[in-house]
Amino acid sequence: MDFASGEQQPTLEQLDTWCKQAMSSPTAEQREEAERRLRYYFPTFSETLAELSGSHEFSSGQERVLTVFPSIKGPADAARLMTWFLHQSSEVFSITYVVRRLRTLVLNHLSVMSSSQKIELRNSLFGAIRNKYASMPAFLVEDISRALALIVMFTWFDIMDSQDTIDAIFDLGKESDKHAVLALQMMRAFVGEFNRELPSKYIARQRRVVVPFRDKQLKAIFDHALNSMREAISVINGAPDSHSTSDEVAAKKMILSNALLLQRDCLGFDFIGLAPDDASDEAVAIQIPSTWKDIIQVDNFLDPYFNGYKYSDPSISSQFVEVLVMIASIRRSFYMESVRVEFVKRMSAGIVEILSGAIGLEDVENYHHLCRLLARFRCIHTLIEIEDSPVYRELLVATESFTMTGLTLWEWSANSIAPLLTFWSKVASSHDSRDNSNADIAGDVIASSLPRIVREYLRAMIHATSLVVSGDSVADNPLENTDALLDNMALVANIARSSYEVCAPVAIEILREMAAEYQSMLNSGAVNDDTVSVLENQLAWPVYAVSQFVGGRQPYKSLPEDDRLDAEMFATGLELDRLVQQRLQSSITAPASEALELAFIQLYCNFRTSYVSEQGYKATAVFAKLSSFIGINDSTGVLDLILQKVLFNFRTWQSQSGVMQRSLQLFHELTTGYVSVRQVAKLDTMKLLLVNHSSDQFQFLRTIDVYKQRALYYGGLARVLFTSDTSATQFAEFMLPWERVVDELLAMPDAQLAQETVRAELLRTLRDLRGFLAAITSKVNYQMFFEWMCPARIQIVHRCVQMAADTRVQVAALKFIDEFVYNRTQRLNFDVSSANGILIFREASKAMWAYGSGVLESGRRGALVRDIYKDRYKGVAVCFSILTRLVAGKYVAIGVMPLYGDEALDNAYRVVLELLKQFPVADVIAYPKLGKATMALLEVLVAKSNVDLVPLDGAAYEHMMRLCVEAFDHAETAVSSSACSVIDNILTAALENISASKQSRVVDLVQQRKDVVVYLLKTMLNIVLFEDRPNDWSFSRPLFCLIVLDRDLALQHTSHVVQYQPTERRDDLVVALKGLLSATEFVLSTNNRDEFTQALSQYRREVTSKNLILMVPTTQTLGAPVDLLASVDGDASAGGEGQQRNDNEEAMAD
């Protein structure tokens, strides 16, 4: 490239070095410095938008521009320099970096280039691929091809020959075999790029192009891939009889492989406009357009795939099956009836041939994709077209044999079991048991296959578990992946439910055989711990099976005979569970099987779901049978049994185990349903638990680091306790264990409270009370807790807050206060004459003051902090949440507190504002929870009804604005919206007071710190102009107030930005900005604000439709001045608006 600047040019070696440092340097400083240097030479005009506003120094009012290399006058020059470097460099890091930058440039600013510049850029990239492909790895060819595809996409309608680029790729592939491979790789990149979902602002342009590409070019690409595949197969298969060299055959194999991959990508294209993540890969049919019929609905279409599979190496044969999977997924309606019958027959025959001869199935990829082919083929095609054909019976027979073998290969290809079960689940779901004897439609094959598959699956998994647990296999234990296990068992249950009378006894038989073996081993007296562990883990499989069989019940399809089988399975599982419980309480030292216990819990859950429903459905057949087995004749007995099981697990299992978590979840479910919680509350077991809820027998209550478990437990107890009208006596009886503990702790001196064992008791008590309190939803119940807690027992919380030596205790106490003041479901709406709201506010203010004063004093002393979040920010965030809930709860008339000299409000505000100023603004982003709590607090503090009560000074105001600016970039949109709301509330209050000629603290702050207004206005304008935020509405509210305060500055800054935009965009941009800045009178009113918000939405739509993506101002892109002020003022009505603006500006000046 010919550099026009007189500045010393960087050498190729320097650029290569910087690229390598930017992408691989271990030090952040070196990476940042390399990035800075590279941005100077390779600007994208959109990568550093935040720098426009400078740092968070409000005094910096100077307009900022970015410095770039003098030769770069615009995006075209930057693209030219990047492509020059792409051609010159041979370093992988360099090419990767520059292609990434070039892609960003093309996405945002290709539209400002002239047609000749776009063509030059496109041809340059095409030439780079053509000339350097031999020396580049495949992923770089793909990256450059994707950038080229992006250019073609964005110039599809603008440049006539853009669509010819694909034809040029076809022509490139004709030059040699190597070029043929390159062309296929480039086409894969094109298909991938056109199918890739671009950011939302490009979606409309992308879809306009994708539709014609899909209808024409994609079909041509698929056809090219088909022809390349057929030609390569003919050469490879004919190689022994021809004069083809080994190199030529190897080249054809490369062509074949890439052609198959291209076909897979074409068939995987998003034909109907859904995002790739919106649909399940295994369930949705491929919606190929009808225009493709002439290349797919041809004679012997499937033959090359099956023949190619049979005669190819495993590396390629697996690709043949993968494409067959995609072909089998094409929608049924794509084929005419006669064609579909032939297609299904040929596909079935091809599969049968592979299965019967076990062709290529020694390769795991072939095996897995063939399993997927079976599942997908049966999911899309019902096979009803061929059920009276011999090939249908052959397919079922061959697949059954294959499945029986495949289920034993769990260690070799564990992920292949699910597709096999899916195939049989689909077969079973459409099978009518009345056709079991109908050999004409293979009913006899299906009837005999289903129970065998159920039996073989369970036997295979039981055997697999014995090998894994005993250490004879290094494979993963299938019992550890509970989600996959339950998914597979659901498929097995669906298979069983279709022929329940023959499949359910299979599971019962296996369970009884193994249970008898287990009991015999326990009764023998000679028990080996390893043997016990293996057998208990094996027992998990039949227990899971019967649980899923029961859970698969459908009331409208279930027969009384099926319910009786469910009762028999449930009773058998209960007998085994009792046996296991006895073993756990015996002297046998073998550890309990977590998998088996989880299976038992699943059995209880599924039986409850199927037969003890919230709707009160009663299945008389199941309970009649249960009564004969275990003496339970109604749903109440089942619930009592489940509760006893849960409590047994509470006593037996450690808190960290999955069994404990699942048991607590089941306990939670029992106490949440409207009917269920009332049934459970009547149980004697539950009544006994309510008066012994803090039992030391429960393992998870002994630990202190499992708050969520404790909350689930005590939340459930609270719901049961308050199910009906709870008397004061019942409540006192329930609280008695806590009352003893708290009263005992209150009597201890501070030195004793600080002991390790006592601190652990404090943590447990605070967390238990908090979990119990969180479940209280009514005012009456909260009143009882309040009266129990205040005024005496709340003192233990205050003493905990003052324990600076243990931040865990402090935070636990603050979180209790946070829940205590939370007006959840209006539970704190006391009577008008009640003083409880003020008492709660005082207690919370006292706690915040004590904690905040300690933190501030520690900061002044410079005390060492080991973990800034745990030791500081966590407690500070809870304090913020407490004050937020106090003010937002609206159960305290805080405005009257200063009138009678109550210092609680002033103390709370003062300590919180001081804490706000203690942490750097950057930590709002670094610690998301702190950021959320901070913005939620500020939003409440400066609300219209509270802003005059907050003792804001200049330092607090400035820090608050800095926090809001930092929060604009928070990962959560809600936080940035809260920051906008804070600014809007402050400015609105100031403008209202200015309009009413009323002096206030807020007016003084806004008038004295005009630099803050200038900074906020420029920052928010930059966000609106340069970025596409999902919460434009939120940004429009404070921006309107800022423009009201200084409209001339808004016009001046906007004119400055427009001045740096390319000439091609400037006119359209001025029109769009005129519509935004003259949409309403900039006088504070609800209607004007709403009109401005609507104008901003219209501006966003207009710039998106016209692709007006603004460029960051740089040192080389300054254009002619734009007098946007005169343009807008010329369209605005003179008089009222101008006079009001002058009044605002004069008030600001005063």
Long-range contacts (C-beta under 8 A, 24 or more apart in sequence): 1-80, 1-81, 1-84, 3-71, 4-70, 4-71, 5-69, 5-70, 5-71, 6-70, 7-69, 7-70, 7-71, 10-41, 12-85, 12-88, 12-89, 15-41, 15-85, 15-89, 15-94, 16-89, 16-91, 16-93, 16-94, 19-89, 19-91, 19-93, 19-94, 19-96, 19-97, 19-98, 20-91, 20-93, 20-94, 22-93, 22-97, 23-93, 23-96, 23-97, 24-93, 38-97, 38-101, 39-68, 40-67, 40-68, 40-69, 41-68, 41-69, 41-72, 41-81, 42-78, 42-81, 42-82, 42-85, 42-98, 42-101, 43-68, 43-69, 43-72, 43-78, 43-1112, 43-1114, 44-78, 44-101, 44-104, 44-105, 44-108, 44-109, 45-75, 45-78, 45-105, 45-108, 45-109, 45-1111, 45-1112, 45-1114, 45-1117, 46-104, 46-108, 46-109, 46-1026, 46-1109, 46-1111, 46-1112, 47-104, 47-1112, 48-1112, 49-1022, 49-1026, 49-1027, 49-1112, 50-969, 51-1112, 52-1018, 52-1022, 52-1026, 52-1112, 52-1113, 53-1015, 53-1018, 53-1019, 53-1022, 56-921, 56-962, 56-965, 56-966, 58-958, 58-961, 58-1009, 58-1011, 58-1012, 58-1014, 58-1015, 59-1011, 60-1015, 61-1011, 61-1014, 61-1015, 61-1018, 63-1053, 63-1056, 63-1113, 64-1113, 65-1060, 65-1113, 65-1114, 65-1115, 65-1118, 66-1112, 66-1113, 66-1114, 66-1115, 67-1114, 67-1115, 68-1114, 68-1115, 68-1116, 69-1116, 70-1115, 70-1116, 72-1114, 72-1116, 73-1116, 73-1117, 74-112, 74-1062, 74-1116, 74-1117, 75-105, 75-109, 75-110, 75-112, 75-113, 75-1062, 75-1111, 76-112, 76-113, 76-114, 76-117, 76-121, 78-105, 79-105, 79-106, 79-113, 79-117, 79-121, 80-120, 80-121, 80-124, 83-121, 83-124, 83-125, 83-128, 86-124, 86-125, 86-128, 86-144, 87-124, 87-127, 87-128, 87-131, 87-132, 90-132, 90-135, 92-137, 92-140, 95-136, 95-140, 95-143, 95-144, 96-140, 96-143, 99-140, 99-143, 99-144, 99-147, 100-143, 102-147, 103-146, 103-147, 103-150, 106-147, 106-150, 106-151, 106-154, 107-150, 107-198, 107-199, 107-202, 108-1109, 108-1111, 109-1109, 109-1111, 110-151, 110-154, 110-155, 111-154, 111-1064, 111-1065, 111-1107, 111-1109, 112-1062, 112-1064, 112-1065, 112-1111, 115-158, 115-159, 118-151, 118-155, 118-158, 118-159, 119-159, 119-161, 121-151, 122-148, 122-151, 122-152, 122-155, 122-162, 122-165, 125-151, 126-165, 126-168, 129-182, 129-186, 130-172, 130-182, 133-182, 134-178, 138-185, 141-182, 141-185, 141-186, 141-189, 142-185, 142-188, 142-189, 142-192, 145-185, 145-186, 145-189, 145-190, 145-193, 146-189, 146-192, 146-193, 148-186, 148-189, 148-190, 149-189, 149-190, 149-193, 149-194, 150-193, 152-190, 153-193, 153-194, 153-205, 153-206, 153-209, 153-213, 154-205, 154-209, 156-208, 156-209, 156-212, 156-213, 157-208, 157-209, 163-217, 166-190, 166-217, 166-220, 166-221, 170-220, 170-224, 173-224, 173-228, 177-248, 177-251, 177-252, 177-254, 177-255, 178-251, 180-228, 180-251, 180-255, 181-251, 181-254, 181-255, 181-258, 184-225, 184-228, 184-255, 184-258, 184-259, 184-261, 184-262, 185-258, 187-221, 187-224, 187-225, 187-262, 188-258, 188-261, 188-262, 188-265, 190-221, 191-218, 191-221, 191-262, 191-265, 191-266, 191-269, 192-265, 194-218, 194-269, 195-265, 195-268, 195-269, 195-270, 195-276, 197-275, 197-276, 199-1028, 200-1028, 201-1028, 201-1104, 201-1109, 204-1104, 204-1105, 205-1107, 207-273, 214-269, 214-271, 214-289, 215-289, 215-291, 218-266, 218-269, 219-289, 219-291, 219-292, 219-295, 221-262, 221-266, 222-262, 222-263, 222-266, 222-267, 222-292, 222-295, 223-295, 225-259, 225-260, 225-262, 225-263, 225-266, 226-259, 226-263, 226-295, 228-255, 228-256, 228-258, 228-259, 229-256, 229-259, 229-260, 229-263, 229-304, 229-308, 230-304, 231-255, 232-256, 232-259, 233-304, 233-307, 233-308, 236-311, 236-312, 237-307, 237-311, 253-313, 253-316, 256-308, 256-312, 256-316, 257-315, 257-316, 257-319, 260-316, 260-319, 260-320, 260-322, 260-323, 261-319, 263-323, 263-326, 264-319, 264-322, 264-323, 264-326, 267-323, 267-326, 267-327, 267-329, 267-330, 268-326, 282-375, 282-376, 282-379, 282-422, 283-379, 284-329, 285-329, 285-330, 285-331, 285-332, 285-380, 286-326, 286-329, 286-330, 286-331, 287-331, 288-330, 288-331, 288-334, 290-334, 292-334, 293-334, 296-327, 296-330, 296-334, 297-335, 297-336, 297-339, 301-343, 302-327, 302-343, 302-346, 302-347, 302-350, 303-346, 305-350, 306-350, 306-353, 306-354, 309-354, 309-359, 309-360, 309-366, 310-354, 310-359, 310-360, 314-360, 314-363, 314-365, 314-366, 317-360, 317-363, 317-366, 318-363, 318-365, 318-366, 318-369, 321-366, 321-369, 321-370, 321-373, 322-369, 324-350, 324-369, 324-373, 325-369, 325-372, 325-373, 325-376, 328-373, 328-376, 328-377, 328-380, 328-381, 329-376, 329-379, 329-380, 330-380, 331-380, 332-380, 332-381, 337-385, 340-381, 340-385, 341-385, 341-386, 344-381, 344-383, 344-385, 344-386, 345-386, 345-389, 345-391, 347-377, 347-381, 348-383, 348-386, 348-391, 348-392, 348-394, 348-395, 349-391, 349-394, 351-377, 351-395, 351-398, 351-399, 352-391, 352-394, 352-395, 352-398, 355-398, 355-399, 355-401, 355-402, 356-398, 364-412, 364-413, 367-406, 367-409, 367-412, 367-413, 367-416, 368-413, 368-415, 368-416, 371-406, 371-413, 371-416, 371-419, 371-420, 372-416, 372-419, 374-399, 374-419, 374-420, 374-423, 375-418, 375-419, 375-420, 375-422, 375-423, 375-426, 376-419, 377-423, 378-422, 378-423, 378-426, 378-427, 379-422, 379-426, 382-430, 384-430, 387-441, 387-442, 388-440, 388-441, 392-441, 392-442, 393-442, 393-445, 396-427, 396-442, 396-445, 396-446, 396-449, 397-445, 399-423, 400-445, 400-449, 400-452, 400-453, 403-453, 403-456, 404-452, 404-453, 404-456, 407-453, 407-456, 407-457, 407-460, 408-456, 408-460, 408-463, 410-460, 410-461, 410-464, 410-475, 410-478, 411-464, 411-467, 411-473, 411-475, 414-475, 414-476, 414-478, 417-457, 417-488, 418-484, 418-487, 418-488, 418-491, 421-453, 421-457, 421-488, 421-491, 421-492, 421-495, 422-491, 424-449, 424-450, 424-453, 424-491, 424-495, 425-491, 425-494, 425-495, 428-494, 428-495, 428-497, 428-498, 428-499, 429-494, 429-498, 431-498, 431-499, 433-498, 433-499, 433-501, 436-499, 447-499, 447-502, 450-495, 450-496, 450-498, 450-499, 450-502, 450-503, 451-499, 451-502, 451-503, 451-506, 453-492, 453-495, 454-492, 454-495, 454-496, 454-503, 454-506, 454-507, 454-545, 455-506, 455-510, 457-488, 457-492, 458-492, 458-506, 458-507, 458-510, 458-541, 458-542, 458-545, 459-510, 461-541, 462-510, 462-514, 462-538, 462-541, 462-542, 465-534, 465-537, 465-538, 465-540, 465-541, 466-534, 466-537, 466-538, 469-533, 469-534, 469-537, 469-538, 470-530, 470-534, 479-537, 479-540, 479-595, 480-595, 482-598, 482-658, 485-544, 486-544, 486-548, 486-602, 489-544, 489-545, 489-547, 489-548, 490-548, 490-551, 490-552, 492-545, 492-548, 493-545, 493-548, 493-549, 493-551, 493-552, 494-552, 496-549, 496-552, 497-549, 497-552, 497-553, 497-554, 497-562, 500-549, 500-561, 500-562, 500-565, 501-561, 501-562, 501-565, 503-549, 504-549, 504-562, 504-565, 504-566, 504-569, 505-565, 507-542, 507-545, 507-546, 507-549, 507-569, 508-546, 508-565, 508-568, 508-569, 508-572, 510-542, 510-545, 511-539, 511-542, 511-543, 511-545, 511-546, 511-569, 511-572, 511-573, 511-576, 512-572, 514-538, 514-539, 514-542, 515-539, 515-572, 515-575, 515-576, 515-579, 518-576, 518-579, 519-579, 522-579, 522-583, 522-586, 522-588, 527-588, 527-590, 529-588, 529-589, 529-590, 530-590, 532-583, 532-588, 532-590, 533-590, 533-591, 533-593, 536-580, 536-590, 536-592, 536-593, 536-596, 537-593, 537-595, 537-596, 539-576, 539-593, 539-596, 539-599, 540-593, 540-595, 540-596, 540-598, 540-599, 541-599, 543-573, 543-576, 543-596, 543-599, 543-600, 543-602, 543-603, 544-599, 544-602, 546-570, 546-572, 546-573, 546-603, 547-573, 547-599, 547-602, 547-603, 547-605, 547-606, 547-607, 548-602, 548-606, 550-603, 550-606, 550-607, 550-610, 551-602, 551-605, 551-606, 551-607, 551-609, 551-610, 553-610, 553-611, 555-617, 555-619, 558-619, 560-621, 561-621, 563-619, 563-621, 563-622, 563-625, 564-621, 564-622, 564-625, 566-607, 566-610, 566-611, 566-622, 567-621, 567-622, 567-623, 567-624, 567-625, 567-626, 567-629, 568-625, 568-629, 570-603, 570-607, 570-622, 570-626, 571-625, 571-626, 571-629, 571-630, 573-600, 573-603, 574-630, 574-641, 575-630, 577-603, 577-645, 581-648, 584-652, 592-652, 592-653, 594-657, 594-658, 594-659, 597-649, 597-653, 597-659, 598-658, 598-659, 598-662, 600-645, 601-645, 601-649, 601-659, 601-662, 601-663, 601-666, 604-641, 604-642, 604-645, 604-666, 605-666, 605-669, 607-638, 608-638, 608-639, 608-642, 611-635, 611-638, 612-638, 612-639, 612-676, 614-673, 614-674, 614-675, 614-676, 615-675, 616-675, 635-679, 636-679, 636-682, 636-683, 639-670, 639-676, 639-679, 639-680, 639-683, 640-683, 640-684, 640-685, 642-666, 642-670, 643-667, 643-670, 643-680, 643-683, 643-685, 643-686, 644-685, 646-670, 647-685, 647-689, 650-697, 650-698, 650-699, 650-700, 651-697, 651-698, 651-699, 652-699, 653-699, 654-699, 654-700, 655-699, 655-700, 655-702, 655-703, 655-706, 655-709, 656-706, 660-699, 660-700, 660-709, 661-709, 664-700, 664-709, 664-712, 664-713, 665-712, 667-712, 667-713, 667-716, 668-712, 668-715, 668-716, 670-716, 671-715, 671-716, 671-717, 671-719, 671-720, 672-716, 672-719, 677-719, 677-720, 677-723, 678-723, 678-724, 680-720, 681-720, 681-723, 681-724, 686-720, 689-717, 690-717, 690-720, 690-721, 690-733, 690-734, 691-733, 691-734, 691-736, 692-737, 693-717, 693-734, 693-737, 694-737, 694-738, 694-741, 694-768, 701-764, 701-768, 704-760, 704-763, 704-764, 704-767, 707-767, 707-770, 707-771, 710-764, 710-767, 710-768, 710-771, 711-767, 711-770, 711-771, 711-774, 712-771, 713-771, 714-768, 714-771, 714-772, 714-775, 715-771, 715-772, 715-774, 715-775, 716-775, 717-772, 718-772, 718-773, 718-775, 718-776, 719-775, 722-776, 722-778, 722-781, 726-781, 726-784, 728-784, 731-784, 731-788, 732-788, 735-788, 738-765, 738-768, 738-769, 739-788, 739-793, 741-765, 742-793, 742-796, 743-793, 745-796, 746-792, 746-793, 746-795, 746-796, 750-799, 753-799, 753-803, 754-803, 754-805, 754-806, 759-803, 759-806, 759-808, 759-809, 762-796, 762-800, 762-809, 762-812, 763-808, 763-809, 763-812, 766-797, 766-800, 766-809, 766-812, 766-813, 766-815, 766-816, 767-812, 769-816, 770-812, 770-815, 770-816, 770-819, 773-816, 773-819, 773-820, 774-819, 774-824, 776-824, 776-827, 777-824, 777-825, 777-827, 778-825, 778-827, 779-826, 779-827, 779-828, 779-829, 779-830, 781-827, 782-827, 782-828, 783-830, 783-836, 786-836, 786-840, 789-820, 790-839, 790-840, 790-843, 791-839, 794-843, 797-843, 797-847, 798-843, 798-846, 798-847, 798-850, 801-847, 801-850, 801-851, 802-850, 802-854, 804-854, 804-858, 807-870, 807-871, 807-874, 807-875, 810-851, 810-875, 811-874, 811-875, 811-878, 813-847, 814-847, 814-851, 814-875, 814-878, 814-879, 814-882, 815-878, 817-843, 817-844, 817-847, 817-882, 818-878, 818-881, 818-882, 818-885, 820-844, 821-882, 821-885, 821-886, 821-889, 822-885, 822-889, 823-885, 823-888, 823-889, 823-890, 823-891, 828-889, 828-891, 829-891, 830-891, 837-891, 837-892, 837-893, 838-892, 838-897, 838-902, 838-904, 840-886, 840-891, 840-892, 841-886, 841-892, 841-894, 841-897, 841-904, 841-905, 841-908, 842-902, 842-904, 844-882, 844-883, 844-886, 844-908, 845-904, 845-905, 845-907, 845-908, 846-904, 846-907, 847-882, 848-879, 848-882, 848-883, 848-907, 848-908, 848-911, 848-912, 849-907, 849-908, 849-911, 851-875, 851-879, 852-876, 852-879, 852-911, 852-912, 852-914, 852-915, 853-911, 855-915, 855-918, 856-911, 856-914, 856-915, 856-918, 859-918, 869-927, 869-930, 872-919, 873-919, 873-923, 873-927, 873-930, 874-929, 876-915, 876-918, 876-919, 876-930, 877-927, 877-929, 877-930, 877-933, 877-934, 878-933, 879-911, 879-912, 879-915, 880-912, 880-915, 880-933, 880-934, 880-936, 880-937, 881-933, 881-936, 881-937, 883-908, 883-909, 883-912, 883-937, 883-940, 883-941, 884-933, 884-936, 884-937, 884-940, 887-940, 887-941, 887-943, 887-946, 888-940, 894-946, 894-949, 895-945, 895-949, 898-949, 905-949, 906-951, 909-941, 909-949, 909-950, 909-951, 910-951, 912-937, 912-941, 913-950, 913-951, 913-952, 913-956, 916-956, 916-959, 916-960, 916-963, 917-955, 917-956, 917-959, 921-959, 921-962, 921-963, 921-965, 921-966, 922-966, 924-963, 924-966, 924-967, 924-970, 925-966, 925-967, 925-969, 925-970, 925-971, 928-970, 928-971, 928-972, 928-975, 931-967, 931-970, 931-972, 931-975, 932-972, 932-974, 932-975, 934-963, 934-967, 935-963, 935-964, 935-967, 935-970, 935-975, 935-978, 935-979, 935-982, 936-978, 938-963, 938-964, 938-978, 938-979, 938-982, 939-978, 939-981, 939-982, 939-985, 942-982, 942-985, 942-986, 942-989, 943-985, 944-985, 944-988, 944-989, 947-985, 947-986, 947-989, 947-1002, 948-989, 948-1000, 948-1001, 948-1002, 951-1001, 952-1001, 952-1002, 952-1005, 954-1005, 954-1008, 954-1009, 957-1005, 957-1009, 957-1012, 958-1009, 958-1012, 961-1012, 961-1015, 961-1016, 965-1015, 965-1016, 965-1019, 968-1019, 968-1023, 973-1029, 973-1030, 973-1031, 976-1029, 976-1031, 976-1034, 977-1031, 977-1034, 980-1031, 980-1034, 980-1035, 980-1037, 980-1038, 981-1034, 981-1037, 981-1038, 983-1016, 983-1038, 983-1041, 984-1037, 984-1038, 984-1041, 987-1038, 987-1041, 987-1042, 987-1045, 988-1041, 988-1084, 991-1041, 991-1044, 991-1045, 991-1084, 991-1144, 992-1084, 994-1144, 994-1147, 994-1148, 995-1084, 1006-1045, 1006-1148, 1007-1147, 1007-1148, 1007-1150, 1010-1046, 1010-1148, 1013-1042, 1013-1045, 1013-1046, 1013-1148, 1014-1046, 1014-1049, 1016-1042, 1017-1042, 1017-1043, 1017-1045, 1017-1046, 1017-1049, 1017-1050, 1017-1053, 1018-1053, 1021-1050, 1021-1053, 1021-1054, 1021-1057, 1022-1057, 1024-1096, 1025-1054, 1025-1057, 1025-1110, 1026-1110, 1026-1112, 1028-1100, 1028-1104, 1032-1096, 1032-1097, 1032-1100, 1033-1093, 1033-1097, 1035-1096, 1036-1089, 1036-1092, 1036-1093, 1036-1096, 1037-1089, 1037-1093, 1039-1092, 1039-1096, 1040-1082, 1040-1088, 1040-1089, 1040-1092, 1040-1093, 1041-1084, 1043-1077, 1043-1082, 1043-1092, 1044-1082, 1044-1083, 1044-1084, 1044-1141, 1044-1144, 1045-1144, 1045-1148, 1046-1145, 1046-1148, 1047-1077, 1047-1082, 1047-1141, 1048-1125, 1048-1141, 1048-1145, 1050-1077, 1051-1077, 1051-1124, 1051-1125, 1051-1128, 1052-1125, 1054-1124, 1055-1121, 1055-1122, 1055-1123, 1055-1124, 1055-1125, 1056-1113, 1057-1110, 1057-1113, 1058-1122, 1058-1124, 1059-1113, 1059-1118, 1059-1119, 1059-1120, 1059-1121, 1059-1122, 1060-1111, 1060-1112, 1060-1113, 1060-1114, 1060-1117, 1060-1118, 1060-1119, 1061-1110, 1061-1111, 1061-1117, 1061-1119, 1062-1111, 1062-1117, 1062-1119, 1063-1119, 1065-1108, 1065-1110, 1066-1119, 1066-1122, 1068-1106, 1068-1108, 1069-1103, 1069-1108, 1069-1110, 1070-1122, 1070-1124, 1070-1127, 1072-1099, 1072-1102, 1072-1103, 1072-1106, 1072-1108, 1073-1099, 1073-1124, 1073-1128, 1074-1124, 1074-1127, 1074-1128, 1074-1131, 1075-1099, 1075-1102, 1077-1124, 1077-1128, 1078-1128, 1078-1131, 1078-1132, 1081-1133, 1081-1136, 1081-1137, 1081-1140, 1082-1137, 1082-1140, 1082-1141, 1083-1136, 1083-1137, 1083-1140
